């Protein structure tokens, strides 16, 4: 009975060791997965930061473009007023009331 008990305990120990090796392998696989995910997240984070910076630069460029457009529209309006005034002057100069 004593040797049988020893044999059973030895078999149980081997079974426990085998299960521990399996758990260790599963844990190592999970560690590898998490390392890979961390690497992907780090790259994604860097991309998000790059996009944030690029977006800020694009917004500044858009604001500058909008300011240039407003300035061009103001200049265009002033030029149109000058053209209208010049047309009135030319019309008045060409009218028969100024003829000799």
Helices and strands as residue ranges (DSSP letters): H 2-94, G 96-98
